[in-house]
Amino acid sequence: MVDTREYRGRPAALLLAVLIVAAVGVWCLVQGALVMAADYELPVIEGLEDMTQEMFDLIVSAVGVTMMVIGIITLILALLLFNGSRIGRTLIVIVLVLSILFSILSFVVGEPVGIFIFALSVLCLLLLYRPSVKAYFRR
């Protein structure tokens, strides 16, 4: 049975997927900004005794900037998806598959947040492959 619920000509499942992707993009932007704003102390790590506080600050800043760039790219992909772009759908599917793989890896190494990321990624993939959404992108 085909889901026919729509909002302004877009399938409801597509809008839910766009909202999830956009929320992840905003979350990455906020997390990146928080990492950049925080004042971290250099931890004592065996084998990295030569690292200075300046080197550590540079690494932390790079992580923050990377998260913010990922957030911006994710928001652009959400906008492309919302506008019905086929390339946007293809790119977001690739990102979601990679996210699933990395979330499995993070869960295996002991990060419980991997389950949450896995669930969101699978939900988005399922929404993007609903018949009504696939038909929307074929038009």
C-alpha positions as CSV (number, residue, x, y, z in Angstrom):
1,M,0.0,0.0,0.0
2,V,1.4,3.4,-1.0
3,D,1.5,6.1,1.6
4,T,-0.2,9.1,0.1
5,R,0.1,11.6,2.9
6,E,1.6,14.8,1.5
7,Y,2.4,18.3,2.6
8,R,2.6,21.0,-0.1
9,G,3.2,18.3,-2.7
10,R,6.0,16.5,-0.8
11,P,5.5,13.1,0.8
12,A,5.3,13.3,4.6
13,A,8.1,10.6,4.9
14,L,10.4,12.9,2.9
15,L,9.7,15.8,5.3
16,L,10.4,13.7,8.3
17,A,13.7,12.6,6.7
18,V,14.6,16.2,6.0
19,L,13.9,17.2,9.5
20,I,16.1,14.5,10.9
21,V,19.0,15.3,8.6
22,A,18.6,19.0,9.4
23,A,18.6,18.4,13.1
24,V,21.8,16.4,12.8
25,G,23.3,19.3,10.8
26,V,22.4,21.8,13.5
27,W,23.6,19.4,16.2
28,C,27.0,19.1,14.4
29,L,27.2,22.9,14.2
30,V,26.5,23.4,17.9
31,Q,28.9,20.6,18.9
32,G,31.6,22.1,16.8
33,A,31.1,25.6,18.2
34,L,31.1,24.1,21.8
35,V,34.4,22.3,21.1
36,M,35.9,25.5,19.7
37,A,34.7,27.5,22.7
38,A,35.8,25.1,25.4
39,D,39.2,25.4,27.2
40,Y,40.5,21.8,27.3
41,E,43.6,20.9,29.3
42,L,46.1,18.6,27.8
43,P,45.5,15.1,29.1
44,V,48.4,12.9,30.1
45,I,48.5,10.2,27.5
46,E,51.2,7.6,27.5
47,G,53.4,7.8,24.4
48,L,52.4,11.4,23.7
49,E,54.5,13.2,26.3
50,D,56.1,15.4,23.6
51,M,52.8,17.1,22.7
52,T,52.5,20.7,23.9
53,Q,49.3,22.5,25.0
54,E,49.5,24.5,21.7
55,M,49.6,21.4,19.6
56,F,46.6,20.0,21.6
57,D,44.7,23.2,21.2
58,L,45.3,23.1,17.4
59,I,44.0,19.5,17.2
60,V,40.9,20.4,19.3
61,S,40.2,23.5,17.0
62,A,40.6,21.3,13.9
63,V,38.0,18.9,15.4
64,G,35.6,21.8,16.1
65,V,36.0,23.2,12.6
66,T,35.6,19.8,11.0
67,M,32.3,19.3,13.0
68,M,31.1,22.7,11.9
69,V,31.9,21.9,8.2
70,I,30.1,18.6,8.5
71,G,27.1,20.4,9.9
72,I,27.0,23.0,7.1
73,I,27.3,20.2,4.5
74,T,24.5,18.3,6.2
75,L,22.3,21.3,6.2
76,I,23.0,21.8,2.5
77,L,22.1,18.2,1.8
78,A,18.9,18.6,3.8
79,L,18.0,21.6,1.7
80,L,18.7,19.7,-1.6
81,L,16.6,16.8,-0.3
82,F,13.7,19.2,0.6
83,N,13.9,20.7,-2.9
84,G,13.6,17.3,-4.6
85,S,17.2,17.1,-5.9
86,R,18.1,13.6,-7.1
87,I,21.8,14.2,-6.5
88,G,20.9,15.4,-3.0
89,R,19.1,12.1,-2.4
90,T,22.0,10.1,-3.7
91,L,24.5,12.0,-1.6
92,I,22.4,11.7,1.6
93,V,22.0,7.9,1.0
94,I,25.8,7.6,0.7
95,V,26.3,9.7,3.9
96,L,23.7,7.6,5.7
97,V,25.3,4.3,4.7
98,L,28.7,5.6,5.9
99,S,27.0,6.8,9.1
100,I,25.6,3.3,9.7
101,L,29.1,1.7,9.2
102,F,30.8,4.2,11.5
103,S,28.1,3.9,14.2
104,I,28.5,0.1,14.2
105,L,32.2,0.6,14.6
106,S,31.8,3.1,17.4
107,F,29.4,0.8,19.2
108,V,31.9,-2.1,18.9
109,V,34.6,0.1,20.5
110,G,32.3,0.9,23.4
111,E,30.5,4.1,22.5
112,P,26.8,3.7,23.4
113,V,25.8,6.7,21.3
114,G,26.5,4.5,18.2
115,I,23.1,2.8,18.7
116,F,21.3,6.2,18.5
117,I,23.2,7.2,15.4
118,F,22.6,3.8,13.9
119,A,18.8,4.0,14.6
120,L,18.5,7.6,13.1
121,S,20.5,6.6,10.0
122,V,18.4,3.4,9.4
123,L,15.2,5.4,9.9
124,C,16.2,8.0,7.4
125,L,17.1,5.3,4.8
126,L,13.8,3.6,5.3
127,L,12.0,6.9,4.9
128,L,13.9,7.7,1.7
129,Y,13.1,4.3,0.2
130,R,9.3,4.5,0.8
131,P,7.4,4.2,-2.4
132,S,5.9,7.7,-2.2
133,V,9.4,9.2,-1.7
134,K,10.9,7.2,-4.5
135,A,8.0,8.3,-6.8
136,Y,8.6,11.9,-5.8
137,F,12.2,11.8,-6.9
138,R,11.3,10.1,-10.2
139,R,9.0,12.9,-11.3
